[in-house]
Structures are given as structure tokens and as C-alpha cells.
Amino acid sequence: MAAADDPGRNLTRATVLAFVEGHAGRALTPAEQADVLRATGEDGDSAFEFIDRFGKEFSIDMASYAWAFHHVDEGTLLRVGWPIPSGHHRALRFPLSVTLLTTAARTGQWPVRYPQRPAVASWHWLNWPLILLGLPAVVALGLWLIR
């Protein structure tokens, strides 16, 4: 039953957990319930779809939801993460727990207040030059030493 059909918003944790597990296609362990997106392996577009469907299912005003603190976008997923890991582009990640989602479903509002902080500088852009220039240099050096 959608939250819009429930005038008292007497939603239980079990109702929200059933929605999450239905989306995941399996039961979540208590540890997985503490970070739903990581447990289901969702990031990028699939995380956007999950949170959008959750907001509609429980009639939640998601205007204050800041996705950048919870998951990355598809473009970030395509970054080369070796040898310098790209990490989360804000360097701060808030897990989406079943408890947090339950609070949102009960109140009809997104309950998180996000810190105001600038984006953290990342050195992941050095991966392409390191791979494209460094790897051939290492191979050439190895071949020279073997010779």
C-alpha cells in the first residue's frame, strides 16, 4: 500500500524493509540493512531509479535529497580507478539505511540535513597518463632488462 493511501502514515519498518527487499529480490541481513545501496550494488542510474521509486511509493517530498552524498552518477562510474582510486567525488558518503528510509516514509519528508562543504580535489585524472605512458615504459624497461 502506498503512503498516499495511508492517511496516518503509520508505516512500519517492516513495510519499508519489504519494499527494499522486493527491489533487491532477496532478504537483506541486518548489516546490509544499514547500507541498502551498497548491499544491492546500486550506483549511478540504478540508484537514481531506486530512490525515485521509493519516493513515489511512499509519497515523500524528495526536494531536499542530495544524491551526491549517497551515490555517484554514471559518469563517475566510468572513471579509471587504478592506480589512483577515484573514490566518492565528495569524499563523504552517507549510507541509506532502512531506518533512514523508514523515517522518510513516516514523515513524508527527506530527513537528512547535509553539510555544506566544497568538493574535494581528486587526483584520479592522473590514471590515464600513468597508464598510457607509464605502462609502455615499464614494459620496454622489462624487455630491455631481459635482453
Buried (B, 14 or more C-beta within 10 A) or exposed (E): EEBEEBEEEEBEBEBBBEBBBEBBEEEBEEEBBBBBBBBBEBBBEBBBEBBEEBBEBBBBEBEEBEEBBBBBBEEBEEBBEEEBEBBBBBEEBBEBBBEBBBBBBBBBEBEBEBEEEEEEEBEBEEBEEBEEEEEEEEEEEEEEEEE
